[in-house]
Every structure is written in C-alpha cells, then in structure tokens.
C-alpha cells in the first residue's frame, strides 16, 4: 500500500439519533417546603396564642414578632386581618 492509497474508514451513522433528553433516568427533584408560612390574624388572637398553635409553645411568640417587625411595632397590638409571616425553620411545627 502506498502513501496515497488510503483505505476508507466507515463513517458514523447518526440517522437514528433523536433530540431531547438523554436516555439516562433523571431523578425527580421535589421543591423544598417553604421556611415560612402565612397566617391571617383573627379576632382574639395574640402572638403567644398563635405561637402555641403553630409551635406548641406560647413562649416562642418572639419568633413571630421578629419575622413581622415591618408591620408590628408593639407585640401586644395585632389586628384581625393582618397577614403574618410564621417562620417554620426555627423549630416551628408544620
């Protein structure tokens, strides 16, 4: 065989390749639960009563107060209809 005599190599056949995801299984990713939830204040509610209901401990009212400082200046004055953020990541019950 001479230098210019080349044996032709077979070329790859991609005629049956389909576009899209690979054939490997992709695990399903579930979104994480939010670190907070919302609560609408009802008549007769207090931060300690909400903390007791949400966390099982009325003494954790300060967590709710701190999360809502933008709308609560006095923890003893909350009003029906206010929508409070309840942090659940700091040991709160879900």
C-alpha positions as CSV (number, residue, x, y, z in Angstrom):
1,X,0.0,0.0,0.0
2,X,1.4,3.4,-0.9
3,X,1.3,6.7,0.9
4,X,-1.7,7.9,-1.2
5,X,-3.6,4.7,-1.1
6,X,-6.0,5.2,1.8
7,X,-8.4,2.6,3.0
8,X,-11.7,4.4,3.6
9,X,-12.9,4.1,7.2
10,X,-16.7,3.6,7.7
11,X,-18.4,6.8,8.9
12,X,-20.6,7.0,11.9
13,X,-24.3,6.7,11.3
14,X,-26.4,9.2,13.3
15,X,-29.5,8.7,11.3
16,X,-31.5,7.2,14.2
17,X,-30.5,9.7,16.9
18,X,-33.4,11.7,18.4
19,X,-33.1,15.1,20.0
20,X,-34.2,15.7,23.6
21,X,-33.2,14.4,27.0
22,X,-30.6,11.6,27.3
23,X,-31.8,8.1,27.9
24,X,-30.4,8.1,31.4
25,X,-33.1,8.4,34.1
26,X,-33.3,11.8,35.6
27,X,-34.3,11.9,39.2
28,X,-37.3,13.9,40.1
29,X,-36.5,16.9,42.2
30,X,-39.1,17.9,44.6
31,X,-39.2,21.6,45.8
32,X,-38.4,22.1,49.4
33,X,-41.1,23.2,51.8
34,X,-41.1,26.9,52.4
35,X,-39.2,28.1,55.5
36,X,-42.2,30.4,56.3
37,X,-46.0,30.3,56.1
38,X,-48.6,32.9,56.2
39,X,-51.3,33.3,58.9
40,X,-54.2,35.8,58.9
41,X,-54.9,37.2,62.4
42,X,-58.4,36.5,63.7
43,X,-60.3,38.3,66.5
44,X,-59.0,37.3,69.9
45,X,-55.6,36.2,68.6
46,X,-52.3,37.1,70.3
47,X,-48.8,36.3,69.3
48,X,-48.5,33.9,72.2
49,X,-51.7,32.1,71.2
50,X,-50.5,31.9,67.6
51,X,-47.1,30.6,68.8
52,X,-48.9,28.0,70.9
53,X,-51.0,26.8,67.9
54,X,-48.1,26.8,65.5
55,X,-45.2,25.7,67.6
56,X,-46.8,24.1,70.6
57,X,-45.1,26.7,72.8
58,X,-46.6,30.1,73.6
59,X,-43.1,31.3,74.7
60,X,-42.0,31.3,71.0
61,X,-44.1,34.4,70.2
62,X,-40.9,36.4,69.8
63,X,-40.0,34.4,66.6
64,X,-43.3,35.6,65.0
65,X,-42.8,39.1,66.3
66,X,-39.2,39.3,64.8
67,X,-40.4,37.9,61.5
68,X,-43.1,40.6,61.3
69,X,-41.3,43.7,62.6
70,X,-42.1,45.6,59.5
71,X,-45.8,45.6,60.4
72,X,-45.9,45.1,64.1
73,X,-44.3,47.7,66.3
74,X,-45.9,46.5,69.6
75,X,-46.3,42.8,70.1
76,X,-49.4,43.4,72.2
77,X,-51.2,45.1,69.3
78,X,-52.1,42.9,66.4
79,X,-55.3,43.3,64.4
80,X,-57.7,40.9,62.7
81,X,-57.0,40.7,59.0
82,X,-53.2,41.2,59.4
83,X,-51.3,38.6,57.4
84,X,-48.3,37.5,59.5
85,X,-45.3,35.5,58.4
86,X,-44.8,32.4,60.6
87,X,-41.2,31.1,60.4
88,X,-41.2,27.3,60.4
89,X,-37.4,26.6,60.1
90,X,-36.7,27.7,63.7
91,X,-38.3,24.7,65.3
92,X,-41.8,25.5,64.3
93,X,-44.4,22.8,63.9
94,X,-45.7,22.3,60.4
